[in-house]
Amino acid sequence: MKSKSGDRARTAVVFDFDGTLIDTAEIKIDNYVQAVERIFGTGIGDREIIRASSRRTYGANRFVQLADTLTSLGLEATDDQKESWSRLYSSLNSKAMIDVPEFPSVREVLRELKDTGFFLFAASGVLEEEFLGEMTRRKLLDFFIEAKGGDKLGFLRSLRERGFRTILFVGDTEFDRRTAEEAGVRFYKVEQDSDIRVLFRYVISLQEKIWGDVGS
């Protein structure tokens, strides 16, 4: 990537996984509800409360999500119950993920960004072992310098400490937007494949604007 200085070329583009690279949001919300019902014995009358909590916190670490759900339901849970719920949720997701497609434009755009010289990273609230396993199965890891699961906010902050001049977090939820704001990085929202298709042009225009601001 051509730039006036090496420092200006240090732009990191960080991708969320669920709902951003792959179209998983509704499937994972369904699995979340099912896991809560089976472990905590909630009924049909609680289903919309659980679903609303899952949507509200979607993109967060799963135990942050669960804490919100339990508070909404007025329930408490033992550590054993939380771990049982997490294992069941992982199992349900693993079975469902096999059939979940990536957004059609994902690989082309990742290749364009990588070939142009941007630094690509992936971050997810999914447990790291589960996240890296799915990225490996899909052969997506080669596009990224690093992929990190479990703590998106901490990972974004760590990239700032590495000296990247510009960091763009690409995500799909309001939680992702708030995470980007808290980390002090830029945010780009993906809702459908068309948002992925224009991402490369957006990153190029963002870079040019930053160079222009620096040069003015």
C-alpha positions in Angstrom: 0.0 0.0 0.0 1.5 3.3 -1.0 1.7 6.0 1.6 3.7 9.1 2.5 5.2 7.2 5.4 5.3 3.8 7.0 3.4 5.1 10.0 0.4 6.1 7.8 0.3 2.6 6.4 -0.3 1.1 9.8 -4.0 0.7 9.5 -5.6 -2.3 11.3 -9.0 -3.6 10.2 -10.5 -5.8 12.8 -13.4 -8.1 12.0 -16.0 -9.5 14.3 -17.1 -13.0 13.4 -20.7 -13.9 14.1 -23.1 -11.8 12.0 -20.1 -10.0 10.3 -18.2 -12.7 8.4 -20.9 -15.4 8.7 -24.6 -15.0 8.9 -25.2 -16.6 12.3 -27.2 -14.1 14.4 -30.7 -15.7 14.4 -29.4 -19.2 14.7 -27.2 -18.4 17.7 -30.1 -16.5 19.4 -32.3 -19.6 19.0 -29.6 -21.8 20.4 -29.1 -19.4 23.3 -32.7 -19.5 24.2 -32.8 -23.3 24.0 -29.8 -23.7 26.2 -31.2 -21.3 28.9 -34.5 -23.2 28.9 -32.9 -26.6 29.2 -30.4 -25.7 32.0 -32.5 -23.3 34.0 -36.0 -24.8 33.4 -37.6 -21.6 32.2 -40.9 -21.8 30.3 -42.5 -20.5 27.2 -43.7 -17.4 29.1 -40.0 -16.4 29.7 -38.9 -17.0 26.1 -39.3 -13.4 24.9 -37.4 -12.1 27.9 -34.5 -14.5 27.1 -34.6 -13.6 23.4 -34.7 -9.9 24.1 -31.7 -10.2 26.5 -29.8 -12.2 23.9 -30.4 -9.6 21.2 -29.5 -6.7 23.6 -26.2 -8.2 24.5 -25.4 -10.0 21.2 -21.7 -9.8 20.5 -20.6 -9.8 24.1 -18.9 -12.6 25.9 -21.4 -15.3 26.6 -21.1 -15.1 30.4 -21.9 -11.3 30.2 -24.9 -12.2 28.1 -26.0 -14.9 30.6 -25.6 -12.5 33.6 -28.0 -10.0 31.8 -30.5 -12.8 31.1 -30.5 -14.1 34.7 -31.0 -10.6 36.0 -33.9 -10.1 33.6 -35.5 -13.3 34.8 -34.8 -12.7 38.5 -32.7 -15.8 38.7 -29.4 -16.8 40.2 -27.1 -19.5 39.0 -24.3 -21.7 40.5 -20.9 -21.9 38.7 -21.8 -25.5 37.7 -25.0 -24.3 36.1 -23.2 -21.6 34.2 -20.6 -24.1 32.9 -23.3 -26.6 32.0 -25.2 -23.9 30.1 -22.0 -22.9 28.3 -21.2 -26.4 27.2 -24.7 -27.0 25.9 -24.7 -23.6 24.1 -21.3 -24.6 22.5 -22.7 -28.0 21.5 -25.8 -26.5 19.9 -23.7 -23.9 18.0 -21.2 -26.5 16.8 -23.9 -28.6 15.2 -25.6 -25.6 13.6 -22.4 -23.8 12.3 -21.7 -26.5 9.7 -24.5 -25.3 7.6 -24.1 -21.5 8.2 -22.7 -19.7 5.1 -20.2 -16.9 5.0 -21.5 -13.7 3.5 -20.8 -14.1 -0.3 -18.4 -11.2 -0.6 -16.2 -12.0 2.5 -13.3 -13.8 0.9 -12.9 -11.4 -2.0 -12.9 -8.3 0.3 -10.5 -9.9 2.8 -8.2 -10.7 -0.1 -8.4 -7.2 -1.5 -7.6 -5.6 1.9 -4.8 -8.0 2.6 -3.2 -7.6 -0.8 -3.4 -3.8 -0.5 -1.3 -4.0 2.7 -3.8 -3.4 5.5 -3.3 -5.3 8.7 -6.2 -7.7 9.3 -7.3 -9.1 12.6 -10.4 -11.0 13.8 -12.0 -10.8 17.2 -15.0 -12.5 18.8 -16.9 -12.8 22.0 -17.0 -16.5 21.4 -14.7 -18.7 23.6 -11.3 -18.7 22.0 -10.9 -22.4 21.4 -14.4 -22.6 19.7 -13.7 -19.4 17.7 -10.3 -20.6 16.4 -11.6 -24.0 15.6 -14.4 -22.6 13.4 -12.0 -20.2 11.7 -9.6 -23.1 11.0 -12.4 -25.3 9.7 -13.5 -22.5 7.3 -9.9 -21.9 6.2 -10.2 -18.2 7.1 -7.2 -17.8 9.4 -4.7 -17.3 6.6 -6.3 -13.9 5.9 -5.5 -12.6 9.4 -2.4 -11.7 11.4 -4.1 -12.8 14.6 -7.5 -14.0 15.7 -8.6 -13.6 19.3 -11.7 -14.9 21.1 -13.4 -14.0 24.4 -12.6 -10.3 24.9 -13.1 -7.9 21.9 -12.6 -4.8 24.0 -9.4 -6.0 25.5 -8.1 -7.0 22.1 -8.9 -3.6 20.5 -7.2 -1.8 23.3 -4.1 -4.1 22.8 -3.9 -3.1 19.1 -3.9 0.6 20.1 -0.9 -0.2 22.4 0.9 -1.8 19.4 1.0 1.6 17.6 -1.5 1.3 14.9 -2.3 4.8 13.7 -5.9 3.9 12.6 -8.0 1.0 13.8 -11.4 0.1 12.2 -13.6 -2.4 13.9 -16.1 -4.1 11.6 -19.1 -5.5 13.4 -22.8 -6.0 13.2 -24.4 -5.0 16.6 -24.8 -2.0 18.8 -22.7 -3.8 21.4 -19.9 -3.9 18.8 -20.4 -0.1 18.2 -20.2 0.6 21.9 -17.1 -1.6 22.2 -15.4 0.3 19.5 -16.3 3.6 21.2 -15.0 2.4 24.5 -11.8 1.3 22.9 -11.4 4.6 21.1 -11.4 3.1 17.6 -13.6 3.7 14.5 -16.6 1.5 13.7 -18.2 0.1 10.5 -21.5 -1.7 10.7 -22.4 -4.7 8.6 -26.0 -5.7 8.2 -25.9 -7.5 4.9 -23.6 -8.6 2.2 -23.8 -5.3 0.4 -22.1 -3.7 3.4 -19.2 -6.1 3.0 -19.0 -5.5 -0.8 -18.3 -1.8 -0.3 -16.0 -2.2 2.7 -12.8 -2.1 0.6 -13.7 1.3 -1.0 -14.7 2.6 2.4 -11.4 1.7 4.0 -9.5 3.3 1.1 -11.5 6.5 1.4 -11.0 6.5 5.1 -7.3 6.2 4.7 -7.2 9.0 2.1 -9.2 11.3 4.4 -6.8 10.7 7.3 -3.8 11.4 5.1 -5.6 14.6 3.9 -6.2 15.7 7.4 -2.6 15.1 8.4 -1.3 16.9 5.3 -3.6 20.0 5.8 
